[in-house]
Amino acid sequence: MKKLTLLAFLGLSTVAISQNTKSEPDNGKQKTALLAPADQAGLDAKKKAAEEKAKLPKPYDPKADAQADINRLVAQAKKEGKNIMIQAGGNWCIWCLRFNNFVQTTPELKEIVDKNYLYYHLNYSPDNKNEKVFAQYININEQQFYPFFIILDKNGKKLYVQQSEILEDGKGYSKTKVKEFLQTGKVL
């Protein structure tokens, strides 16, 4: 019983000490912060990322019939002699949106993509996970980091899968690495 009483006393003491026991009114003299500086920096970063995301084009269509789209791309790729670059991700993914925007707004990279690939954005989101389509190219039970790229030849055969983190540079992408990936399919 003594242990229980002691534990109760310690618990109540901790609560009492953690409470502000100042009985005088503050009258706005004491500055209080609801968030620690680190928390505020995190919130600021999230706000900035949300603003960036809102401005970027949204290339993923959760309502698309991805298999039918890819089948059409394979038929087109055969005629044009191009490979297919599938960018897996979603409009929820800031890195997916950044990559798409980077390629589309960098003339040198856009030229390489347009010349060599048919570019498709394969949606993965709660609305449409496209599990059957993904299962053709990757092990869907393994954790994926978005975006990643599935490169198909003109006949629709998977050549390789490329993770994107190797292409990153700070809060964006390295032009040199992305160019190398688009030209050779590898980043050295």
PEWO-V21082 format. One record per helix or strand of 3 or more residues. SS is the DSSP state (helix for helix, strand for strand). FROM is the first residue (numbers start at 1). LEN is the number of residues. Records with the same first field share a line. If there is no record, write none. Layout:
SS->FROM-LEN / FROM-LEN
//
This chain:
helix->2-17 / 37-19 / 66-15 / 94-12 / 107-10 / 131-5 / 165-3 / 175-10
strand->83-7 / 117-7 / 148-5 / 158-6
//
